[in-house]
Amino acid sequence: MAEIIRIIEKKPIPFGSLMLNGLPDVGLVGLIATSHIIGELDLNEVAYMDSDLLPPIVVLHEGLPHAPLRIFGDSNMLATISETAIPATGIYAVVRHLVKWGKEKNVKLMISVGGLPVPNRQDIAEPKVYGVGTTPELIKMLKEKEIEIVKEGFMVGPQALILRYCMEQGVPGIALLAQSFFNYPDPEAAAAVVKEIAKITGIQVDVSKLLEKGEEIRLKARDIMKRTQMEMAKMRKTQEYDLPLYV
């Protein structure tokens, strides 16, 4: 049976926008960071994903039901979040369709936001943000923004697939990855990424509220972190600690 995935557009979608992707992953860095940007910029829901590959749930906000994977935006930026862990069995098709949709909207830059697990995270006061790009030109841009490049290693999970499908479909894409806890919600790492996103895109976003609400965010995010951790195990996420053999 063919996999059915639809992105339902609730409002007109601007062409040529930036597109952030904050799917649940290591430390929920991408989800926390992108959700904060959506709130600070007051972005409205413009579309959502409908698919049998996603869990049969709705998310309630102020008593109203919403799809778990939604796209927010304005005339300059689109931002995707999923408020539930995406099953490992569906992650390929979901991300592939998301990137395809972005290409149809002529997205000028796809930004994947996530965490980079480090074993000594508790000893790091200010998490460092690393970058990955799909073209030499994007690598150069990241270096000009003083973002250190991940030169060697493995990426596993939604951020890896976003970059892979961006390369395959010719969509300019970068990943911004902050040093983070592996299986513990990390709002401080999310704040570090938000600062770099602002540097690249020119948006004005204050991270003070994000840092002030750190403990509250950690408590609220415990359940989704547990579910995400289970799916990450199926994706062999711990392989990111390995070193590649190719020299």
LOSEDO-528448 format. One record per atom (N, C-alpha, C): x, y, z. Coordinates in steps of 0.05 Angstrom, whole numbers, plus 32768, in hexadecimal, padded with zeros to 4 digits. Each point is the difference from the previous one (the first is absolute). Layout:
N
XYZ;...
This chain:
247
80117FE88000;7FEF80188000;801280198000;7FF980137FEF;801080197FFE;7FFC80108019;8015800D8009;7FFF80118017;7FF2801A7FF9;7FEC8008800F;7FF180187FFA;800880168014;800C80157FF6;800880178010;7FF680197FF2;7FF28010800F;7FF780197FF4;800780178013;800780177FF4;80048018800F;7FE880127FF9;7FEF80058013;7FE8800F7FFC;8006801E8006;7FFD80107FEB;8006801D8003;7FE7800F8009;8002800D8017;7FE9800F800B;8000801D7FF6;8017800A7FF9;8003801B7FF6;801380017FE8;7FFF80157FF1;801380027FE9;801D7FFF800A;80107FF07FF3;801C7FFC8007;801280117FEF;80108012800C;801280117FF0;80167FEF7FF3;800980087FE8;80167FF37FF3;801A800E8007;80157FF08000;801B800C8004;80078007801D;7FF37FF28013;80058005801C;80177FF0800B;800980078017;80117FEE8010;7FEE7FEB800D;800B7FE98006;7FF07FEB800D;80107FF38016;7FF680048019;800C7FF28017;7FF27FE68005;80107FEC8009;7FF47FE68007;80097FF8801C;7FED7FFE8012;80067FF9801B;7FF27FE68008;80097FEA7FF5;7FF47FE68006;800D7FF48019;7FF17FF18010;800B7FF58019;80197FEE7FFB;80158006800F;80197FF17FFD;80108004801A;801A7FFE7FFF;801180028017;7FFA80198011;7FFA7FFC801A;7FFB80168012;7FE880127FF8;7FF17FF87FED;7FE9800F7FF5;8009801D7FF9;801980037FF8;800B801A7FFB;7FF1800E7FE9;7FFC7FF17FEA;7FF2800C7FE9;7FE380088006;7FF27FEF800E;7FE480068007;7FFE80188013;801180018014;7FFF80168013;8008801A7FF3;80157FFF7FF0;800A80197FF3;7FEB800A7FEC;7FF67FEF7FEF;7FED80087FEB;7FE6800A800D;7FF77FF28015;7FE78009800E;8004801C800C;80188005800A;8005801A800C;7FFF80167FEA;800C7FFA7FE9;800080137FEA;7FE380057FF6;7FF07FEB7FFE;7FE480037FF8;7FF280138013;80047FFC801A;7FF380118014;8009801D7FFF;801A80037FFE;800C801B8001;7FF880107FE7;7FFF7FF37FE9;7FF9800E7FE7;7FE280007FFB;7FF17FF38012;7FE37FFF7FFD;7FF77FF47FE5;800D7FEA7FF8;7FFA7FF37FE7;7FE57FF18003;7FF180007FEA;7FE67FF28000;80027FE57FF2;7FEF7FEE8008;7FFF7FE67FF3;7FF680047FE3;80107FF67FED;7FF880027FE4;7FFB7FE57FF3;800A7FEB800C;7FFC7FE57FF4;80057FEB8016;7FF77FE77FFA;80067FEA8011;80027FE67FF0;800E7FEC800B;80037FE77FF2;7FEB7FEC800A;7FF57FF27FEC;7FED7FEA8006;800B7FE77FF4;80047FEC8011;800C7FE67FF6;7FFA7FEA8014;7FFB7FE87FF5;7FFD7FE88010;801A7FF8800D;8017800C7FF7;801A7FF9800C;8004800E801A;7FF080148006;8002800E801A;7FED7FF48014;80068002801A;7FEF7FF58015;7FE3800B7FFE;7FEC7FF08007;7FE480097FFE;7FF880128017;800C80188001;7FFA80128016;7FFB801C7FF5;7FF380108011;7FFF801D7FFB;800C800E8019;800980187FFC;800C800F8015;7FEB80168008;7FFA80028019;7FEC80148009;800E8019800A;7FF880177FF6;800A801A8009;7FE780128005;7FFD80088019;7FE980118007;7FE67FF27FF8;7FFF7FE58003;7FE87FF17FFB;7FFB7FF97FE3;801180097FEE;7FFC7FFB7FE3;80147FEB7FF6;7FF77FEE7FEF;80127FEB7FF6;8011800A7FE9;80197FF68000;801280077FEA;80107FE77FF8;80097FFF7FE8;80117FEA7FF7;801B8002800E;800D7FEA8006;801A8001800E;8016800C7FF0;80007FFD7FE5;8015800B7FEF;7FF480187FF0;800980188008;7FF580187FF4;801680127FF5;7FF780107FED;801280147FF3;7FF5801C8006;80118011800B;7FF8801C8006;800F80127FED;7FF780197FFD;800F80117FEE;7FF5801C7FFE;800F80117FF2;7FF8801B7FF8;800B80047FE4;800380187FF7;800980057FE5;801E7FFA7FFB;800F7FFC8016;801D7FFC7FFE;800A7FE58009;7FF07FF38011;800B7FE8800C;7FEA7FEB8004;80077FE77FFC;7FF07FE98007;800E7FF08016;7FF17FF48013;800C7FF28016;7FEF7FE78006;800D7FE97FFF;7FF37FE68005;80067FF5801B;7FEC7FF7800F;80057FF28019;7FEE7FE88001;80087FEC800F;7FF07FE98006;7FFF7FFD801E;7FE88000800B;7FFD7FFF801D;7FFD7FE3800A;80067FED7FEF;80027FE58008;80187FF37FF1;800B7FEB800C;80177FF37FF3;7FF67FF37FE6;801080037FEB;7FFA7FF47FE6;800A7FE38000;7FEF7FEC7FFC;80087FE48000;80177FFB7FED;80137FF08009;80177FF97FEF;7FF77FF37FE5;7FE97FF28001;7FF67FF27FE8;7FF680147FEB;7FFA80198009;7FF580137FED;801180187FFB;80188001800D;801080197FFE;800A80057FE4;80077FEB7FF1;800A80057FE5;7FEB800E7FEF;7FE87FF47FFF;7FEB800B7FEF;7FF7801B8009;7FFE8004801A;7FF7801A800A;801380167FF9;801A7FFC8004;801480147FFA;800380047FE2;7FFF7FEA7FF1;800180037FE3;7FEA80127FF5;7FE87FFC800A;7FE9800F7FF7;8003801D8009;800A80058018;8003801B800A;801480107FEF;80167FF37FF8;8014800D7FEF;7FF480057FE4;7FF27FEC7FF6;7FF380037FE6;7FED80188000;7FF080028015;7FEE80178002;800F801A8001;80168001800F;801080188001;800B80077FE5;80087FEC7FF0;800A80067FE5;7FEA800C7FEF;7FE77FF58002;7FEA800A7FF1;7FFA801D8007;800680088019;7FFC801C8008;801980117FFB;80137FF57FF2;8019800E7FF8;800E800B8019;80027FF08015;800E80098018;801D80077FF9;800880178009;801B80097FF8;80167FF48013;7FF87FF88018;80137FF38012;7FF17FEF8014;80067FE78001;7FF47FED8014;80147FFF8018;7FF680078017;80117FFF8018;7FF67FEB8013;80107FEB8004;7FFA7FEB8012;800D8006801B;7FF07FFF8015;80098008801B;80007FE88013;80167FFC800D;80027FE98012;801680018014;80057FE9800D;80157FFE8014;80167FEE7FF7;80178004800C;80177FEF7FFB;80087FF4801B;7FFA7FE68005;80057FF5801B;801D80008007;8006800A8018;801B7FFF800B;7FFF7FF4801C;80127FEE8007;7FFF7FF2801A;800580138017;800E80167FFC;800780128016;7FEF80198000;7FE77FFD7FF6;7FEE80187FFE;7FFD800E801B;7FFF7FF28016;7FFB800C801A;801780138008;80177FFD7FF3;801780118006;800280187FEE;7FEE80037FED;800180157FEC;7FEC80168008;800980188006;7FEF80168008;7FF1800C7FE8;800E80047FEA;7FF5800B7FE8;80047FED7FE9;7FEB7FF27FF8;80027FEC7FEB;8009800D7FE5;80127FF37FF3;800A80097FE6;7FEE7FF67FEA;7FFD80107FEB;7FF07FF87FE9;80117FFA7FE8;7FFB7FE97FF4;800F7FF77FE8;7FEE80017FE8;800C80017FE8;7FF080017FE8;80087FEB7FEB;7FEC7FF97FF0;80047FEE7FE9;7FF1800C7FE9;800C7FFF7FE8;7FF3800B7FE8;80007FED7FEA;7FED80037FED;7FFD7FEE7FE9;801180087FE8;800C80188001;8010800A7FEA;8019800E800A;801580017FF1;801880108008;7FF9801D8006;7FED800B7FF1;7FF9801C8005;7FF38004801B;7FF07FEC8008;7FF38002801B;80147FFB8016;80147FEF7FFB;80157FFC8014;800F801A8003;8006800E7FEA;800E801A8001;7FF080148010;7FE580017FFB;7FEF8012800F;80017FFB801E;7FFF7FE78007;80007FF9801D;801B8009800D;80167FFC7FF1;801A8008800A;8001801E8003;7FF4800F7FED;8000801D8002;7FF0800A8018;7FEC7FF08008;7FF080068018;800E7FF6801A;80187FF67FFD;80117FF68016;7FF37FE7800D;7FF37FF07FF0;7FF57FE7800A;80127FE97FF7;800A7FF18014;80137FEA7FFA;7FF27FE97FF1;800D7FF67FEC;7FF57FEB7FEF;80067FE4800C;7FEC7FEF7FFF;80047FE48007;800D7FF37FE7;801A7FFB8002;800F7FF67FE9;7FFE7FE17FFC;7FFF7FF28016;7FFF7FE37FFF;7FEC7FF58014;7FF47FEA7FFA;7FEE7FF48014;7FE77FF47FF3;7FED7FF88011;7FE77FF57FF6;7FE98012800A;7FEB80037FF0;7FE7800B8009;7FEA7FEB7FFD;7FEF7FFF8013;7FEA7FEC8000;7FE6800D8008;7FEA7FF97FF2;7FE7800B8008;7FF580147FED;7FEB800F8009;7FF380137FEE;801280157FF4;8013800B8010;801280157FF5;80117FF47FE9;80097FE88004;80107FF27FEB;7FF07FFD7FE6;7FE77FF88003;7FEF7FFB7FE9;7FF9801A7FF2;7FFC8015800F;7FFA801A7FF3;801780087FEE;80197FFE800A;801780077FF0;80027FED7FE8;7FFC7FE68004;80017FED7FEA;7FED80067FEA;7FE780068007;7FEC80057FEC;8003801C7FF4;800A8013800F;8007801A7FF4;80147FFC7FEA;80157FF08005;80147FFB7FEB;7FF47FF27FE8;7FEF7FEC8005;7FF47FF17FEA;7FED80127FEF;7FF28012800D;7FEC80107FF2;8009801C7FF8;801980068006;800B80197FF8;7FF680188010;7FFA7FFB8019;7FF680168012;801880088012;8007801A8000;801680098011;7FFA7FFA801E;80127FF2800D;7FF97FF8801C;801880018012;7FFB80088019;801580008015;7FF47FF38019;80117FF68011;7FF87FF7801A;8010800F8015;7FF280098015;800D800E8016;7FFC7FEE8019;80167FF7800B;7FFF7FEC8015;800F800A8019;7FF180028016;800D80098019;80087FE98011;80168003800E;80087FEC8014;7FEA7FFC8014;7FF87FE88005;7FE87FFB8010;80017FE6800F;7FEE7FFD8013;7FFB7FE6800C;7FF37FEE7FEC;80057FE68003;7FF57FED7FED;7FE27FFB8004;7FF97FFB8019;7FE47FF88006;7FF480118016;8007801A8001;7FF680128014;7FFA801B7FF3;7FE7800A8002;7FF980197FF2;801480168007;800A800F7FEC;801680128004;7FFA801C7FF5;7FF08010800F;7FFA801B7FF7;801880127FFD;80157FFC800F;801880107FFE;800D7FFC7FE5;80017FE77FF7;800A7FFA7FE5;7FEE800C7FEB;7FE67FFF8004;7FED800C7FEE;8005801E7FFD;8005800E8017;8005801C7FFF;801980077FF0;80157FEE8002;801880057FF1;7FFB7FFE7FE2;7FEF7FED7FF8;7FF97FFD7FE4;7FF080187FF6;7FED800A8010;7FF080177FF8;801280187FFA;801480048010;801380167FFC;800D7FFE7FE4;80087FE87FF9;800D7FFC7FE6;7FEC80037FE9;7FE77FF78004;7FEC80037FEB;7FFB801E7FFB;7FFF80108016;7FFD801D7FFE;8017800C7FF0;80187FF68005;8018800A7FF3;7FFE7FFB7FE2;7FF67FE97FF8;7FFF7FF87FE4;7FE9800E7FF2;7FE98001800D;7FE880097FF2;7FFA801E8005;800B800B8014;7FFA801C8006;7FE880058011;7FF27FEB8009;7FE980048011;80088009801C;7FEE800E800D;8005800A801B;7FF17FEF8014;800E7FF0800F;7FF37FEE8013;800E8001801B;7FF280058015;800B8001801B;7FFF7FE4800C;80167FF7800B;80017FE5800C;7FFE8001801E;7FFD8017800C;7FFF8002801D;7FE97FF1800C;7FE880017FF3;7FE97FF1800A;80057FE27FFE;800D7FF87FEB;80067FE37FFD;80127FF68016;801480108007;80127FF98016;7FF38001801B;7FEF80148004;7FF28003801A;7FED7FE98005;7FF47FF67FEA;7FEC7FEA8003;800C7FE47FFC;801B7FFF8002;800E7FE77FFB;7FF57FE88010;7FFC8004801A;7FF77FE98010;7FE37FF97FF9;7FF080147FFB;7FE47FFB7FF8;7FFF7FF07FE6;801180087FED;80017FF27FE6;80087FE38004;80157FFC8011;80097FE58005;7FEA7FEE800B;7FF0800B8012;7FEA7FF0800C;7FEB7FFA7FEC;7FF880147FF0;7FEB7FFC7FEC;80097FED7FEA;801A7FFF7FFA;800A7FF17FE9;80087FE38008;7FFC7FF88019;800A7FE68008;7FF47FE97FF0;7FE580017FFC;7FF37FEA7FF3;80087FFD7FE3;800080177FF1;80087FFE7FE4;801D7FF87FFE;801180088014;801C7FF77FFF;80027FE28003;7FF07FF48012;80007FE38003;7FF87FF27FE7;7FEB800A7FF3;7FF77FF37FE7;801580047FEA;800C80187FFF;801480057FEC;80187FEE8004;80087FFC8019;80167FEF8007;7FFC7FE37FF6;7FE77FF78002;7FFA7FE57FF7;80037FFE7FE1;7FF780157FF2;80027FFF7FE3;801D80047FF7;800F8010800F;801D80047FF9;800F7FE68003;7FF97FF08013;800D7FE68004;7FFC7FEF7FE7;7FE880017FF5;7FFA7FF07FE8;800F800A7FE8;8007801A8000;800F800C7FEA;801E7FFD8004;80097FF38015;801C7FFC8007;800E801C8003;7FF28011800F;800A801B8004;801C8001800D;80057FEC8011;801A8001800E;80187FFD7FED;7FFB7FF97FE7;80167FFE7FEC;800D801B7FFC;7FF380168008;800C801B7FFC;801A80028011;80037FEF8014;801980018010;80177FF37FF1;7FFA7FF17FEB;80157FF17FF1;800F80127FEE;80187FF67FF7;8010800F7FED;7FFE7FF17FE5;7FFF800F7FEA;7FFE7FF37FE6;801B7FF37FF8;7FFE7FEB7FF0;80187FF17FF8;800F800E7FE9;7FF0800C7FEE;800C800C7FE8;801580158007;801780007FF2;801580138005;8006800F7FE5;
